[in-house]
Amino acid sequence: MFPTVPGDFADANGKTRMTTTDSILPPPVGPAPKMRRRRSLAHTKWPVVILFMPPALLIFTVLVILPMGEAAWYSFFHWNGYGEPSKWVDFRNYKLIFKNSAFTKALINNGLIIITSILIQLPLALWLATMVTRKIKGALFFRLIFFLPYVLADVAAGMIWRFVYDGDFGLVAGIFHFFGAQPPFLLANADTAMPAILAVIVWKYFGFHMMLFIAGLQAIDKSILEAADIDGATGWQKFRLVTLPMLGSTVRLSVFFAVIGSLQLFDMIMPLTGGGPANSTQTMVTFLYNFGVTRMQVGFGSAVGVILFIICVTLAFSYKRIFMKND
Amino acid sequence: MTEISESAPIDAAQSGGEGRKLNVSTQTYLYVSLLIVAGIVIVPLLTTALGGFKTLPDLRGSPFGLPEHWQWSNYTDILMSKRYWLQMGNSLLIAVFTVFLTIVFSACAAFCFAHIRFFGSEYLLNYFLIGLMFPAATAILPLYIRIRDLGLLDTYWGVILPQVAFGLGMSILLFRNYFRNLPQELFDAAFVDGCGYIGFFWHVTMPLSRPIIATVGIIAFVQSWNSYIIPLIMLNSENRYPWPLGIMVYKGEFATEWQLVLAFITLTILPTIIAFFVAQKHIIAGLTAGAVKS
């Protein structure tokens, strides 16, 4: 699934105002056309808005905004989804969630995913980006190969890696057999399942981050690097002192997507482990699905949704405010 | 971050390079590193495809090697089966409608945001952008109840409409940025010629917007084609399942017969892989556009 971007939610205001004004002001021509323009605009403005806006507005309100509001309302009820919600339980759903050890595990796992993305995936993506932007034969081929896992569906990637990790038929088993050792069942063991999933996440998403870094690298002015060359800088010095500081905005963007992506991770976990064994691989969304949706606990599940919503919005806003204000 | 003019689309074919010839040791280092990583990417995919040609004991004995006897029947049986084509058809149908409605709805709304100043337009744009802030999963239960109350449960529309709704924020943003960057002179000239907003939209904006339509279309298509959680919750009948749900059912049925599961996975991801290599330039630019252009 493609990560959603809280984009320019904060700064849309100023820019909209500026440009919509621009487009409505008549061009600097004689007074006669000016009058005509203004009148014709006034006549045609509202019909267009009334014709063009409602489809998007309606479907968005009914299927995105209202459900989010309803989630907040339902989260105070004990409700199985049939009839009207009537059993008001105050904050009991929230208390139950925070007492649930599987939820704590899900929070930790989401944190682990973010840490892995920053400490392993990001350097890997940057390292590969620096290699495939050099003048070598086959650079394009390597870029395509590295991006390929990102295009595949999470479900398919999860299923492929379920085979890789399979203790009877999988590739990992094959490697262990080759060395004459007893193959492990990585996904069936609560200690190894999460690291195994983290590896799949890196495999699946590093190509996307690599593309971001390729764009970042290509935006760097070549003359700066040439100047460093003339000053006798070594390759590593050039990278550390010139390239890396200039990639700041790309690094911040990459981390941002890692954070957002981690909070939505669901599709890939389901074929791999479904959140098991013993809830060791739950994420926020698999927790919502396993404890809210499959048991039709609408109140409980909605409360998980509300918590997820608050975490998403808080992280996105504060991250934008703190780290990306200049980008 | 709102301006698209500042950032060109990411183009995989664009060559970089620092100009100097690389010496042999650097080249060796580069190729060895790249080949190792490429191997890690490719081997799981390749062994999946090869595994589909094996018998189960063969798979157990040598998961990496070539098949002892090529079991074409694993693949042909699936290709002959109704379920494979049904699932592909379902996925295609849902994706095509999702793409079409996303483009129409968001292009129309974005046109208003880009060219018309009307009361509350800024608030309305920010309202749509709220949709970018949280994943569909957060409101999935109330969404399920809403779709149920609308009588759309277990229908294609019950999947298409929520997918369109959650794609609107990003699509409107991409369209609006593109529309605003079209030359202002076009707009002025059209109005002097007595062209109204709708005429301008249809005769000027749309024909000039092919690149952004392609971008939004690719994003919506790939998302819909790969989508799992919304169909999982909205659909009950197996004959309406798109392929990601179909894989899960298939795996459930043939739990330990990995060779069949592998053949099935290979056939379901084959269209994606072919499309990727045929249109890689557009797909990479499209899928990274949301990141760099918003």
Interface residues (C-beta under 8 A of the other chain):
Chain A: M1 F2 P3 T4 V5 P6 G7 D8 F9 D11 A12 N13 K15 T16 R17 T19 T20 T21 D22 S23 I24 P26 P27 P33 R37 S40 L41 T44 K45 W46 P47 V48 V49 L51 F52 M53 P55 A56 L57 I59 F60 V62 L63 V64 I65 L66 P67 M68 E70 A71 Y74 G81 L124 W127 L128 M131 V132 T133 R134 K135 I136 G138 A139 L140 F142 R143 L144 I145 F146 F147 L148 P149 Y150 V151 L152 A153 D154 V155 A156 M159 I160 W161 R162 F163 V164 D166 D168 F169 G170 L171 A173 G174 W203 G207 F208 M211 L212 I214 A215 L217 Q218 A219 K222 L225 E226 L253 F257 L263 Q264 F266 D267 M270 P271 V285 L288 Y289 G292 V293 V298 G301 S302 G305 V306 L308 F309 C312 V313 A316 M324 D327
Chain B: M1 T2 S7 I10 A12 A13 Q14 S15 G16 G17 E18 G19 L22 Q27 L30 Y31 S33 L34 V37 A38 I40 V41 I42 V43 P44 L45 T47 T48 G51 L56 L59 R60 S62 P63 F64 V104 F105 S106 C108 A109 F111 C112 F113 A114 H115 I116 R117 F118 S121 E122 L124 L125 N126 Y127 F128 L129 I130 G131 L132 M133 F134 P135 A137 T138 A139 I140 L141 P142 L143 Y144 I145 R146 L161 P162 V164 A165 F166 L168 G169 M170 I172 L173 R180 Q184 F187 D188 F191 V192 G194 G196 Y197 I198 F201 I219 V222 Q223 W225 N226 S227 Y228 I229 I233 P244 I247 M248 K251 T256 W258 V261 L262 I265 T268 I269 T272 I273 F276 F277 Q280 I283 I284 L287 T288 G290 A291 V292 S294
